């Protein structure tokens, strides 16, 4: 039975939350056991011109090939998530904090952010978050503003701290529940994953976003509730995506050898870390993803759509 683990994060000629697929086989010709998908490969991002690279490769029972023009055909397939989810946080964090400040969950979020701010104190532009002494509304507003400024600072640097992601996840939960936002999914994603699962593959998510945020995105997506498509979720509590040990921990937790895993990403540092853990890697090119250097383009296997990922029996 085929089992596949698919981890996705795009590093490609476009930047943002990724998209991609290909066909894959191992050097030995054996089918990879697990297919891992990073959330970034499923969400849509801000459309930007991307260069599709002509490339063919095979490893682990799969083969992948991309041809010029494939990336461009996806640019306007869905409304860009980067223009909804993250701006929603920036625009509404102060209102959210004011509305939920007295709640235990919100206080835990602020406590984590304050702890992170202390750890970041030596960084340029770091924003401290003072303790609240209970001396009145004016002081409360100063503390809330400090939290807002800290969140904006972290987001401006595209930081992936657990503290930031936890607050974002709780804010998105409220927004999803009220219908203010939906998880935007590229149209090629769901049909492809259903096909893989029908073939006996397993699909997991590994994201810098919290597990709760992941489940919200897929539970309230433009394709409806698609949580059933995934066999499990991982976030940075298992470890940073730029550290090879994180991939070893994931493999151990699902009972799979790292060399039976295919990891898709748009981030070179993540790809490097996964390779160090003996995980197979492909880089996904989607509209809005960050550009690759010439060396990265020549080194990595590149894909641009889930339609490029074929089952071994169809290759």
C-alpha angles and dihedrals in degrees: 000000000000116000118180133187115201122190117182138192119140128234107173150107089310129046135228137046105357145236133193155114143182141167118275142199133164124246088253092051092245119138114251113245104221138032116208125193126196114214090239090068093057103044124077123243140195108302113248129160110273129192113231110212122214105235140142129194142153135206136145100016094306132093129201134197133171127192132199111279099029094104094047093055090064099048097100100026094114140009108274114259092203087067094053116029102042097037087051089061094048094047098044108030095098093049091046093051092049091050096046103028096115093049118104093231093054091048090052089051092050090047091055091047091050091051090049090049090055090052089049095049093111094053122100112261095008113162117219121214112216124215118257114243096186095244096140149290095301092059091045090055090051091052093047090049089051090054090049092049091048092051092048091048093051092046092049087059092044090238121180102205118155090233093057094043092050093055091044090051093053092048092049090048090060092044094049092047092055094043094245092128138017132199107257112219126188111248095238094057107074098045090049095049092047089054093050092049092049086057090055099260125144121225124201134180124227113181142156085232115089120266088245091055091048092053091048092052093051095037092054101033131141085252092054124245105343099163089117089071093069129073096200148339134234131186136175091292085082087053141285116304090233094061120084093215089067091065092048090052091050092049091050093048093055095038097245133127112245091235088061092061130091114205122194120197144155094209117088093206090054092048091050092050092049092049090051087058089054093253121145112245138198127177119228124219115206134155110277096023121130118266125260127226118243089253091053092048092053095042103048132060106247131210134171110188140027087238086071092063110088130184114248091248090059098047 
